[in-house]
Amino acid sequence: MPFGQVIIGPPGSGKSTYAFGCYQFFNAIGRHTQIINMDPANDRLPYPVSVDIRDFITLEEIMNEKDLGPNGGLMYAMESINNSLDLFVLQIKALLADQNNIPYLIFDCPGQVELFTHHSSLFHIFKILESKLDMRFCVVNLVDSIYITSPSQYVSILLLTLRSMLMMDLPQINVFSKIDKLKSYNPELPFKLDYYTEVQDLNYLQPFIEEENKNNLLLKKYSKLTSSISEIVSDFNLVSFEVLSIDNKQSMINLQMNIDKANGYIFGTSEIGGDTVWAEATRQNVSIMNDIDIQDRWLDNKEKYDKEEIEQLKQLQQEDKVNDKEIDVNDDDEWERALKEWEDKKGMDYVR
């Protein structure tokens, strides 16, 4: 049974960077992974791509032929793929042909929010893949953590996130990306970080929204609308967030454990992927990030934790020197070290 992730999120949220990070991470744990580019405007991919939607249609061609702008061109492109899916489905099917080495698929989607909030093309594409290829997906919705710093923008992001969950109709993990940048955006938040990630009582946020909008007549006019949106989000009680720093190995490990549970990977034939140790650890609900308070890690004592991680990396490099091992500081080596440290901390030797 094939599994995969569907990466969505507003422009600039780090979708392609995250896709490349997943590719490196899964290679490190022995999971065969392939990436599909779903963005007809993205001609500079940081990762090796197995299927590229630009081989079917490009944004430049549509804009020239149909006299459309970038947004209209993207909508038309996804509608065109949706209306002629057979060739696309065949290419995905070809990736899954080897039953002894079924790849884990990463779909990197465009950043136009309309495509996953109220336009049905992406929804139809992945539902067809589900039905025809028996695939199991988890949507990973990335949101730049800068939106936490503005109460009104935070509420807007909650509404977009809720809408995407209802529109895509798939298991979904929402993620505040670039969490390591949050302290530089605004270190003085009115509430602790877990208030925003757990989407706690939004009524407490209303005075700060009014304070933010008091000098702007237009925004002040919409304060009641913002309050109503908050009530809608609270009534559904569906939205919550994980946090991610793509350069922080432990936050990536924790996120992937949650995603594997959401799309059912740990309950499927994951041993085929070559990552049995990882799959067993996830089944046992082993996590190292649960012991760390996110407020403490990313805001209150960020420098302390960053320094400790740098010191740990230096210590590992010194141990390699002592053991006369060649020091390889590439990304794959860092992943392997992070995973080894994770296994050692949680006593996972019995799994082997």
N, C-alpha and C positions, 0 to 999 in steps of 0.2 A: 504493500500500500504506500503510495507516494505522499510525502509531506512537504510543506513549504510555508514561506512567509510572504505576505503582501505588504510592502512598505509604502505607507501614505504619509501625508503631512503637508503643511503649507510650505511655500518656497523658502529656502534658506534654513530649513530645520535639520539638515544634515542627513538626508535620505541616502544619497549615493555614498557618502563617507561611511554611514552605518552598514550599507550593503557590502562594501569592501572590508569593513571590520569583521562582519559575519563570515565572509569568505576566508579570512585569515584564521579566525577563531575555530571554525569547523575543520579546517585543514589540520590545525594543531591537535584536535581531539580525535582525528581519524574519520570524520564524517565527510563523505564525498558530496561536494556542493557545486551547484552551477547557478549562474545568475542570468536572469532574463531582463533586459532593458525594455520598459514599457513606455518610455518617454520619447516621442518623436522629435523633440527639440534638443535632446541631450546628445551632442556629438563629441563630448569630451568625457569619456568614461574612465574612472580611476581603477577599474577592475576588469579582469578578463570576462568577456560576455559570451554566453553560449547561444542565445537567441536574441536578436536585436530587432525591435519593432521598426527601426529605421530602414531595415532591409525590405519592409513592406511599404512604408509610407514615411515621408519626412515633413516636418512642419514647413520648411522652406518651399517645397513643391506646392503644398496646399495654399499657402499665402499668395504665391504667384499665380496659380491657376484659378483660384476662387476669389481673389481679391479680398482676403480676410486678414484681420489682425492676429496677433499671437494667441489671444484667448479664444477667439472664434476658430482659429486654425486647429488648436488643440482639441476643442470639442468635436470638430468635423473629423479629425484624424481618428479619435477613439470610436466615433460612430461608424466610420468606414471599416475599422477592424472588427467591430461588433457585428456588422452586417455581412462580413465575409470571413468567418472564423475558421473555416475548414483547414486552410493551409497552416494557420497559426497553431491550431490544435495538433496537426500532424507533426509539426516541428517539436512541440512539447512532448508528444508521444514518442518521438524518436529518441529524445533524451532519456526516457524511462524504459527503453527497450531491454536493457540488460537487467534481468530479474535478480541476478546475483550481486549487482552493484547499483541499486536504485539511488539516484542522486537526490539530495535535499535541495529544493528549488527556492531561490530568492527572486521575487518580482519587485523591481524598482520602478515605482509608478510616478507619473508627473505630479507636480506640486500645485496644480490648479485645483482649488478647494471644491469648485463646483462638481468636479468629476467624482468625488466621493461623498458629497453632501446631498445633492439633489439630482444629479444626472445618472442615468441607469447603465451607461455603457460598461464601466468597470464591473459593476455588480453582475451584469449578464455574462461578461467574459469569464469571470471566476466561477460562476454557477455552472457554466458549460463545462469548464475543466473539472469541476467537482463531479458532475453527472457522467461525463464521457470517460474520464480517466480515473475516477474514484479517488481523487486527491483530497487531502485534508489540509486546510489552511488556517493560519492565524494572521489576522491583520495587525501590523505594528504601526501605530499612529504616533509619529514623532512631532513634538511641539517644542519650539525653542523656549528655554526656561526664562528668557527675557520677559515673557508675557506674565510671569508671576509678579513682576515689579509694579504693574499697573492694575489696580483693582477692577476697573471697567474692562480692560483688555482680557484679564483673566476670566471674567464672566463670559465674554464673547467666545473665548477659546473653549470654555466648557460647553457652550451651546453647539459650536461646530463639531466638537468631539462627540457629543451625544447624537447629533444628526448623522455623523459618519457611522456610528455604531448601529443605528437604526437602518441606514441606507445599505450598508454593505452586508448586513445580516450574516456575519461570520464571527467566530470568537475573536476578540480584539483586546490587545494590550496597548494602553496609552502610556506614552513615555515623555517626560520632560528631558529633552536632550541638552547637551552643552551645560550640564549642571555645574561643571567646574568653572564656568564663566559667571555664574550667578552672583558671586560675591563682588565681582568687579562691576556688574550692572547696578546693583543697589543692595548694600549690605544690611540696611535697616528695614526689614519687613515688619509689618504690624503684628504678624503671627509667626509661629514656628513653621518650618518647612513642611512638616507632616500635615498641617492644616490644609495646605494647598494640594498635596499629593493625595490625601484621603478625601478631599472635597467635603470638609466638615460644614457645619451649619453656616450657610452663606448670609444669614441675617446679620451676623457679626461684621460682615464686610461692608454693609450698606453705608454706615457713617463715613467710611474712608472713600467710598465712591462719590458721595456727596461733597466731601472735602476736595477731592480731585477735580470735580467739575464746577466748583462754585464760581470760578472766574471765567467760565466759558458758557455763554448763554445757550449755545446750541447743544452742548453736552448736558447742561443742566436740564434742558427741556426733555431729554431722554432718560433722566434718572429713574422715573417710574417704569419705563420700559425695561431698563436694566434690572430693576427689582423684580419685575414679572418674569424675566428670563431666569433669574436666580431661583425663583419658585418652581419653574418648570424643571430645571436641572435637578433640584432637590427632590421633587416629586417622583422622578424616574429612579433616582438613587442607583444609577448604573455606572457613573463615571468615577474613575480613580486613576492614579498615575504611578508608574515606576520612575526612577531617575537613572540617567545614564551620562557618564563621561566616557567617550569612545576610547580615550587613552588610558582609562583606568580599568585594568583587567578584571578586578573583582566585581565592579558594577556590571560589566559585560557578562560575566559568568552568572551572576544572580538573575539578570534579565533573561538570558537564554534558558535557564531552568524554568522560569515562569512561562515562557513561550512554549517550551516542550510539553508542559502540562496542558496548555490551552488548546494546542492543535492535536493533542493525543499522541504525539511522537513517542513518549515514554511507554505508552500502552500498546504500541504497534510493533512491527518487526524491526526495531531499531538496531538489533545486533548485526543486521546486514550492513549497516553503515560503518561498522568498524569501531564504534564508540561505546562498547559495552560498559566500560567503567563509568563513563559519564552518565549513561542511561540508568544504571543501577543506583548511582548516587542521587539522581533526580527522583527516582521512585522512592528512595528512603527519605526524601524531603530534606536533604543536607544543604545548608546554606551558610555562608560565612558573613553575608551582609546583614542578616537578621540581628546579629549581635552589635551592630554599629548604628548609632542614632544618626540619621541623615542630616539633621540640623548641626550636630557636632562635627560630622565629617566634611560637609561642604560649605559651612558658614562659620561657625564659632571657632573651630580649630583646624581649618583647612590646611594652613601652612604646616602645622605639626604633622598631620597625616601624610601630606605630600613629602615632607622631609623623611619620615619613617620609611616610606615606600622607596625613595631614592637610596636610602642607606641599605635597605634590604637588597636592592638590585646590585649595589656596589659589593656587598658581602658575598652574594652569589658569584659575582665576577672574580672576586678574590679567591673563593673556593675553587673555581675552575683553574685559576693560575697555579694554586698549590697542587692540584691534582694533575698538572701538566696537560690540561685540556685546552683545546683551541676555543677561544672566546668568540662566540657568534652573537652579535647584538641586533640581529634583524628581528622583524616583527614576529615571525614564527617562533623564534627562540624565546622571546619574551612571553608569548602565549604558553609555551610548554612549561616555562618556569612558574608562571602564575598558577597553572593547573596543578603542577607538582606541589606547590606550597598549599594550595587549597585541599588537595588530597591528604597531605601530611597533617594539616590542622584538624581535619575531621576524621582521621583514623580510617581512611578508606583502603588501607592495604588488604583488608580481608576480602574486598571485592575481587582483587586479582586472583 
